[in-house]
Amino acid sequence: MSVFHFKSFDVLNEASSMKVNTDGVLLGAATDIAPGDRHILDIGTGTGTIALMLAQRYSDLPESALIPERHICGIDIDGPSALEAAFNFKASPWARMLEARHCSLRQYFPEHKLDLIVSNPPFFDDSLLPPLERRSLARHTVGPALSFAALVDFSCEYLKEDGRLAVILPSDQEKRSIRYAASCGLYLNSILRVRTTPKKAVMRIIMQFSRQRPEKPEEKLLTIQDYASYPENRNGYTADYLALTGDFYLK
């Protein structure tokens, strides 16, 4: 049995088409949350890691007791992934807050307008599909099942007026994603650019959108490892990376 151990919860990491990965952990840790959030959706939940991280973060808020009906739903088009997420949710300290559903985005109709939508959507939409069909569904833009455009269109329909959309994407999708979202009335509020080391180019971007258009989006850069600057850390993890993920990863 493959189990990934976080500080406050464990994740069964066997059946899901997408395993626990750094991208998901970064999104779960970096997404802005608000004490008043009641309805949260994780699209393409996989093992449920992002939803679990959000549940932990909401529970750690001092105001969390005032929102006993908070609901985090994780949906996935892949049946084994949805079942594994449901198992992980039930085994967590926040089981009452969490729900997993096996459905595509087109099949999901929320009962309430949403405060927050998060997604680690498919990459490599211009590349050849890999041989395994389930993995291709999880990592590619296959028709309208889970594309960035589909995420934005869904968000425009179901987000509350002050709701937010948070996604992690490859860096080469930055400009076209911002343009498309703006054309639909969702504007970039913040962007976190992620690189593995100081000598590497930015590989991932975490973008957060809302209907509120800021004068200037907040921009930050996160470097994961810097062996020269942090020789005392055998993994070379930077202080910023440890501060972001420290509540989740075991040492």
KADA-V27826 format. One record per residue. SS is DSSP state (H for helix, E for strand, - for the rest). NEAR is the number of other ideal C-beta (glycine too) atoms within 10 Angstrom. Layout:
BEGIN
SS|NEAR  SS|NEAR
END
This chain:
BEGIN
-|5  -|10  E|11  E|17  E|11  E|20  -|11  -|16  -|20  E|13  E|24  E|19  -|20  -|13  -|18  -|25  -|22  -|23  -|16  -|18  -|14  H|14  H|18  H|24  H|20  H|22  H|23  H|25  H|20  H|18  -|24  -|13  -|17  -|13  -|12  -|12  -|21  -|18  E|21  E|26  E|27  E|29  E|25  -|27  -|33  -|27  -|27  -|30  H|29  H|30  H|30  H|30  H|24  H|27  H|25  H|19  H|16  H|22  H|14  H|11  -|16  -|7  -|10  H|14  H|8  H|10  -|15  -|9  -|8  -|23  E|19  E|26  E|21  E|29  E|25  E|31  -|22  -|23  H|13  H|14  H|26  H|22  H|16  H|24  H|32  H|20  H|17  H|28  H|24  H|10  H|13  -|21  -|12  -|18  H|13  H|13  H|23  E|25  E|15  E|23  E|15  E|16  -|13  -|18  H|21  H|13  H|10  -|15  -|8  -|16  -|7  -|10  -|13  E|22  E|20  E|25  E|24  E|29  E|25  -|27  -|21  -|20  -|18  -|13  -|14  -|9  -|9  -|8  -|13  -|13  -|7  -|11  H|12  H|17  H|14  H|16  H|22  H|25  H|20  -|21  -|17  -|16  -|11  -|12  -|15  -|24  -|18  H|20  H|15  H|19  H|24  H|22  H|16  H|21  H|26  H|16  H|12  H|17  E|23  E|16  E|8  E|11  E|22  E|26  E|26  E|25  E|24  E|24  E|20  E|15  H|14  H|14  H|18  H|16  H|9  H|12  H|21  H|18  H|10  H|17  H|23  H|14  H|10  -|15  -|13  -|25  E|15  E|21  E|19  E|19  E|17  E|22  E|18  E|22  E|17  -|16  -|13  -|13  -|9  -|12  -|9  -|17  -|14  E|21  E|19  E|23  E|22  E|21  E|29  E|23  -|18  -|11  -|12  -|11  -|4  -|6  -|15  E|12  E|10  E|12  E|12  E|19  E|21  -|22  E|17  -|19  -|14  -|9  -|12  -|16  -|9  -|5  -|15  -|8  -|10  -|17  E|18  -|19  H|13  H|14  H|23  H|15  H|11  H|18  H|19  -|13  -|14  -|18  E|15  -|7  -|5
END
